[in-house]
Amino acid sequence: MKNAVLVRPMVTEKLTALMEAGHYSFEVELKANKIEIRKAIEKRYPGVKVKEVRTMIVRGKRRTQQTRRGRVEGRRATIKKAIITLQPNSEQIDFFEEV
């Protein structure tokens, strides 16, 4: 899936509570815009109608780890999150049907 807009769905406790209200979260490509995200969701999940797309860029944090060989410094990757709101008459997305 080269050049895919959707990287993966995000499932946390807070986002699981939002799923009941019709809000879903995905990690998307950094260069993807809202129109591309909307089209990718509606293509990936047939029967789903997107009402609203909100995006945010989460900057990578610095990480430090102490090991026997000394201090190792690194950085988490910067990601872009998209929060999708579905229309009330739309089908719901089931992330766990493919597992």
MIKEVEX-938547 format. One record per residue: residue number from 1; residue in three letters; chain; y, x, z of N, C-alpha, C, O in turn. Coordinates in steps of 0.02 Angstrom, whole numbers, padded with zeros to 5 digits. Layout:
BEGIN
  figu  lumti  badren  nnorth   neast     nup  canorth  caeast    caup  cnorth   ceast     cup  onorth   oeast     oup
   NUM    Ala       A       Y       X       Z        Y       X       Z       Y       X       Z       Y       X       Z
...
This chain:
BEGIN
  figu  lumti  badren  nnorth   neast     nup  canorth  caeast    caup  cnorth   ceast     cup  onorth   oeast     oup
     1    Met       A  -00059   00042   00000    00000   00000   00000   00062   00044   00000   00101   00043   00048
     2    Lys       A   00072   00081  -00053    00131   00123  -00058   00192   00079  -00071   00188   00030  -00108
     3    Asn       A   00248   00098  -00042    00311   00062  -00049   00307  -00009  -00020   00343  -00053  -00044
     4    Ala       A   00266  -00020   00030    00261  -00085   00061   00321  -00097   00107   00344  -00051   00142
     5    Val       A   00347  -00157   00106    00405  -00173   00149   00382  -00182   00221   00414  -00156   00267
     6    Leu       A   00328  -00220   00232    00303  -00232   00299   00256  -00176   00320   00208  -00161   00285
     7    Val       A   00270  -00143   00376    00228  -00090   00400   00173  -00118   00444   00114  -00106   00432
     8    Arg       A   00192  -00157   00495    00143  -00187   00540   00177  -00242   00582   00237  -00239   00593
     9    Pro       A   00138  -00291   00605    00167  -00339   00652   00172  -00307   00721   00132  -00265   00740
    10    Met       A   00221  -00328   00759    00231  -00303   00827   00210  -00357   00876   00234  -00413   00872
    11    Val       A   00165  -00339   00921    00140  -00387   00971   00149  -00357   01040   00115  -00310   01059
    12    Thr       A   00196  -00386   01078    00207  -00367   01147   00208  -00430   01189   00203  -00485   01161
    13    Glu       A   00213  -00424   01254    00214  -00483   01297   00275  -00526   01282   00270  -00587   01277
    14    Lys       A   00332  -00495   01275    00394  -00532   01262   00391  -00567   01194   00411  -00624   01187
    15    Leu       A   00366  -00531   01143    00362  -00560   01076   00308  -00614   01072   00315  -00661   01032
    16    Thr       A   00255  -00609   01112    00204  -00661   01113   00233  -00726   01140   00216  -00780   01116
    17    Ala       A   00278  -00722   01189    00311  -00782   01215   00358  -00812   01162   00365  -00873   01159
    18    Leu       A   00389  -00770   01122    00434  -00794   01069   00396  -00826   01011   00424  -00867   00975
    19    Met       A   00332  -00808   01002    00292  -00836   00948   00285  -00912   00954   00281  -00947   00904
    20    Glu       A   00284  -00937   01014    00278  -01009   01025   00340  -01046   01000   00336  -01105   00982
    21    Ala       A   00396  -01012   00998    00459  -01042   00974   00469  -01030   00899   00520  -01051   00872
    22    Gly       A   00422  -00996   00867    00428  -00985   00795   00463  -00920   00776   00488  -00914   00720
    23    His       A   00466  -00872   00822    00496  -00807   00808   00441  -00754   00806   00398  -00751   00850
    24    Tyr       A   00441  -00713   00753    00391  -00661   00745   00426  -00596   00730   00480  -00595   00701
    25    Ser       A   00395  -00540   00751    00426  -00475   00742   00380  -00429   00701   00320  -00429   00710
    26    Phe       A   00411  -00391   00656    00375  -00344   00614   00412  -00278   00614   00473  -00275   00618
    27    Glu       A   00374  -00223   00607    00404  -00159   00592   00408  -00155   00517   00358  -00167   00482
    28    Val       A   00466  -00138   00491    00477  -00137   00418   00503  -00068   00398   00521  -00027   00440
    29    Glu       A   00504  -00055   00333    00531   00007   00306   00605   00013   00323   00640  -00038   00327
    30    Leu       A   00628   00073   00334    00698   00084   00353   00746   00062   00298   00802   00040   00314
    31    Lys       A   00726   00066   00235    00772   00049   00181   00766  -00024   00158   00801  -00044   00112
    32    Ala       A   00723  -00062   00190    00713  -00132   00169   00773  -00174   00192   00799  -00165   00247
    33    Asn       A   00793  -00222   00149    00847  -00267   00168   00818  -00336   00186   00758  -00347   00179
    34    Lys       A   00860  -00381   00208    00837  -00446   00232   00805  -00488   00177   00757  -00524   00190
    35    Ile       A   00830  -00484   00116    00802  -00522   00061   00732  -00498   00044   00686  -00538   00033
    36    Glu       A   00722  -00432   00043    00656  -00404   00030   00607  -00421   00084   00548  -00435   00070
    37    Ile       A   00629  -00421   00147    00586  -00438   00203   00565  -00511   00199   00506  -00527   00209
    38    Arg       A   00611  -00556   00183    00596  -00627   00176   00543  -00639   00121   00495  -00675   00132
    39    Lys       A   00552  -00607   00064    00505  -00614   00008   00436  -00586   00026   00385  -00615   00008
    40    Ala       A   00435  -00530   00062    00371  -00500   00081   00333  -00544   00131   00272  -00549   00126
    41    Ile       A   00369  -00575   00178    00336  -00620   00226   00308  -00680   00191   00250  -00699   00202
    42    Glu       A   00347  -00712   00148    00324  -00772   00114   00268  -00757   00064   00226  -00801   00051
    43    Lys       A   00266  -00697   00037    00211  -00678  -00007   00148  -00661   00032   00092  -00680   00012
    44    Arg       A   00155  -00626   00089    00098  -00605   00129   00065  -00664   00165   00004  -00665   00171
    45    Tyr       A   00104  -00712   00188    00079  -00770   00224   00097  -00833   00185   00152  -00860   00196
    46    Pro       A   00053  -00857   00140    00069  -00918   00101   00077  -00979   00147   00041  -00986   00197
    47    Gly       A   00124  -01022   00130    00136  -01082   00171   00188  -01072   00225   00207  -01119   00259
    48    Val       A   00212  -01010   00233    00262  -00994   00284   00331  -00995   00250   00340  -00964   00197
    49    Lys       A   00378  -01029   00281    00447  -01031   00256   00493  -00999   00308   00496  -01021   00365
    50    Val       A   00529  -00948   00287    00572  -00910   00332   00641  -00942   00334   00671  -00956   00282
    51    Lys       A   00665  -00954   00394    00732  -00982   00404   00784  -00927   00411   00838  -00932   00382
    52    Glu       A   00767  -00875   00450    00817  -00823   00466   00782  -00757   00476   00725  -00754   00501
    53    Val       A   00815  -00703   00456    00790  -00635   00466   00844  -00595   00502   00901  -00592   00479
    54    Arg       A   00826  -00566   00559    00872  -00521   00595   00840  -00452   00598   00780  -00447   00610
    55    Thr       A   00878  -00401   00588    00851  -00333   00587   00888  -00289   00637   00945  -00302   00655
    56    Met       A   00853  -00237   00660    00883  -00187   00704   00848  -00121   00693   00789  -00118   00679
    57    Ile       A   00886  -00068   00700    00858   00000   00695   00851   00027   00766   00899   00030   00804
    58    Val       A   00790   00049   00783    00775   00077   00849   00770   00152   00840   00724   00177   00808
    59    Arg       A   00817   00188   00869    00820   00261   00862   00763   00293   00901   00744   00270   00955
    60    Gly       A   00735   00347   00874    00681   00383   00907   00706   00419   00969   00761   00447   00969
    61    Lys       A   00665   00419   01021    00684   00452   01083   00655   00523   01086   00605   00538   01054
    62    Arg       A   00688   00565   01122    00663   00633   01133   00609   00631   01185   00614   00595   01235
    63    Arg       A   00556   00669   01175    00500   00672   01222   00486   00745   01241   00490   00789   01199
    64    Thr       A   00471   00756   01304    00453   00822   01329   00388   00817   01368   00378   00770   01407
    65    Gln       A   00343   00866   01356    00279   00865   01390   00264   00936   01416   00273   00985   01380
    66    Gln       A   00243   00941   01478    00224   01005   01507   00149   01016   01497   00109   00974   01515
    67    Thr       A   00131   01072   01467    00062   01090   01456   00048   01158   01487   00094   01190   01513
    68    Arg       A  -00014   01181   01483   -00031   01247   01509   00005   01302   01469   00022   01354   01497
    69    Arg       A   00016   01290   01406    00048   01341   01365   00124   01338   01369   00159   01378   01339
    70    Gly       A   00149   01290   01407    00222   01286   01414   00248   01217   01396   00211   01168   01395
    71    Arg       A   00311   01215   01384    00345   01152   01371   00343   01135   01296   00358   01177   01254
    72    Val       A   00324   01073   01281    00321   01051   01212   00372   00995   01205   00370   00945   01241
    73    Glu       A   00417   01003   01157    00468   00952   01145   00455   00919   01078   00434   00951   01030
    74    Gly       A   00469   00855   01076    00459   00818   01014   00505   00758   01011   00551   00751   01052
    75    Arg       A   00493   00716   00964    00536   00659   00954   00494   00602   00925   00453   00613   00881
    76    Arg       A   00506   00541   00950    00475   00482   00920   00509   00465   00855   00567   00483   00844
    77    Ala       A   00473   00430   00812    00502   00412   00748   00553   00355   00756   00546   00313   00801
    78    Thr       A   00602   00354   00713    00650   00299   00710   00619   00243   00669   00592   00256   00615
    79    Ile       A   00622   00182   00694    00592   00126   00659   00643   00070   00649   00696   00070   00681
    80    Lys       A   00627   00024   00604    00669  -00034   00593   00627  -00095   00610   00571  -00103   00584
    81    Lys       A   00653  -00139   00652    00619  -00201   00671   00653  -00260   00637   00714  -00261   00628
    82    Ala       A   00612  -00308   00619    00638  -00371   00592   00611  -00428   00633   00550  -00433   00643
    83    Ile       A   00654  -00472   00656    00634  -00532   00693   00642  -00591   00645   00698  -00604   00622
    84    Ile       A   00588  -00625   00633    00585  -00679   00584   00585  -00746   00622   00547  -00754   00669
    85    Thr       A   00627  -00792   00601    00626  -00860   00627   00601  -00905   00572   00626  -00904   00516
    86    Leu       A   00550  -00946   00588    00521  -00991   00539   00554  -01059   00541   00581  -01079   00593
    87    Gln       A   00553  -01094   00485    00578  -01163   00483   00531  -01207   00523   00472  -01193   00528
    88    Pro       A   00557  -01263   00551    00516  -01306   00594   00456  -01337   00558   00404  -01348   00589
    89    Asn       A   00462  -01351   00493    00407  -01383   00457   00359  -01332   00426   00315  -01351   00388
    90    Ser       A   00368  -01267   00441    00328  -01214   00412   00262  -01205   00451   00258  -01224   00509
    91    Glu       A   00212  -01176   00417    00151  -01157   00452   00165  -01098   00498   00213  -01061   00486
    92    Gln       A   00124  -01089   00549    00132  -01033   00596   00093  -00973   00570   00044  -00981   00533
    93    Ile       A   00114  -00914   00589    00080  -00852   00570   00028  -00835   00624   00043  -00835   00683
    94    Asp       A  -00033  -00819   00602   -00086  -00799   00648  -00103  -00727   00634  -00137  -00712   00585
    95    Phe       A  -00081  -00681   00678   -00093  -00610   00669  -00167  -00592   00680  -00191  -00543   00652
    96    Phe       A  -00202  -00631   00720   -00268  -00612   00743  -00324  -00639   00700  -00382  -00628   00716
    97    Glu       A  -00309  -00675   00645   -00361  -00703   00603  -00397  -00649   00562  -00454  -00660   00541
    98    Glu       A  -00364  -00592   00550   -00393  -00540   00509  -00432  -00488   00549  -00462  -00444   00520
    99    Val       A  -00431  -00493   00615   -00463  -00442   00658  -00537  -00451   00657  -00573  -00413   00690
